[in-house]
Structure formats: structure tokens, C-alpha cells
Amino acid sequence: MPHAVARLRDERLARSLKPFVARGSRSERCPRCRVAISHCLCRWQPRVPSHCGVCLLMHDIEPLKPSNTGWLIADVVTDTYAFTWQRTGVDLRLLELLADPQWQPFVVFPGEYAAPSRVVERVETAPGKRPLFILLDATWTEARKMFRKSPYLDALPVLSLRPEALSRYRLRRSTRGEHLCTAEVAALCLELASDVQAAQALDAWLDAFTEHYLGAKHHRLADLDNAAHRALAVFAKT
């Protein structure tokens, strides 16, 4: 069964007035991992348990981009939900999720942009509740606008991360090394919630995806014996 981001991608394509043409679209891609068929990495996909949930609030065309890493989160974290951010409204299914009593939602965003009373740096939940990390999946400029213009998130705590390393993401350009990609942010959240195995699997899955994606782009073989693939061998389906 397709995961949440795959379903959102199908919904977005269904309402498109013209085809979305991604860079490198002349190469046939695997529909499951989105990498060129020659570099498919589906057999390395990890399968791990997780007690956390992730809610991806995605800017309009993010689900269509083959380089989007929210897709990787949904590959690893079973309880991943994905919604398109709307400038003038909100998906009612998102509001239902935020009100679900099993979850303790956290908006993951730099604390400097929120009122100090909302900011937390630890993942603490009430008994019987599981953490639900709300990630704004967009460019940095878009994400700041989404944070400001989503009043339904205003009452929720803001989890402010303090990453100790610069981003490893190499599929899109950024002028700020401290700006992590969505999958890196999710892995940090999982680690903070003591969901260590899922965090490690997601980190390795991102690294392997990057290796295969760039290998296809530059017409070179992926290194199947690097650290990421060795880590995935512990988690892989096969």
C-alpha cells in the first residue's frame, strides 16, 4: 500500500493542469524509490518499529520532487501523515489528526521565531500519548511563511533543535550549512524521543538514497559497501 507522501503525490498530480517535469526526467525512474531504474535501491529499504509519528505539512510541489526527503521519512516511519499546506485554509484531516488524543504534537521549528513560552528543547509527553512531530517541508523561505500563516499550529509547543553537525544533504543547494533537510530533522526528532533505531535507519536511508541518486545523475555506480549500506544491511527487508 502506498505511504502518505506517495498518496499526496498522486493527489497533487490528479489536480495538475500540466505535467510536472523534474530535472533528469528523461531517465526512467523506479516508482517506489524515485531513483533511475539502473540505480534502484528498493532492496535496501529499512523496516524498523517506531513509537513516534511524523506529520509532514508540505508546500505545493514538494511531493512531486524526486529529491524530496519527506518521502524517505514515510519509508521508515510507519505513522507518517502528509498534507498540502494551504495559504487560505486547512485540510480537515489535519485538524482531526492534531486533535487525536493518542498524539502529543510538536511543531519542529527554530525557537527564535516563536514566543518563548511555546519553545521546548526536550520531547516530553503525558502518559498514554506519543510524540507527533510536525515538519514544514519546504524551502527555508517558504517554511518561515508557513510557520507564520498557520494559526491552527499556534497553540502547539515548538520543538527547537540544536544540531551539532552541518547538513549532509547534497541534492539541492543551500547557502546555509546549518539548514538541515527534512529527513535529517526527522532523524534528530526521533533520537530526542529515544526512538534510536528508527533515527539510525532514517539517517542511513538518506545517505544511501543520496549515493544512488547522485550515482545515477553522474553515471557512476553507487558504493554498495559504504557505511550507509552496511548500516542498512541490519535493517533491510531482504
Secondary structure, 3 states (H helix, E strand, C coil): CCCHHHHHHHHHHHCCCCCCCCCCCCCCECCCCCCEHHHCCHHHCECCCCCCEEEEEECCCHHHCCCCCHHHHHHHCCCEEEEECCCCCCCHHHHHHHHCCCEEEEEECCHHHCCHHHEECCCCCCCCCEEEEEEEECCHHHHHHHHHCCHHHCCCCEECCCCCCCCCCCCCCCCCCCCCCHHHHHHHHHHHCCCHHHHHHHHHHHHHHHHHHHHHHCCCCCCCCCHHHHHHHHHECC
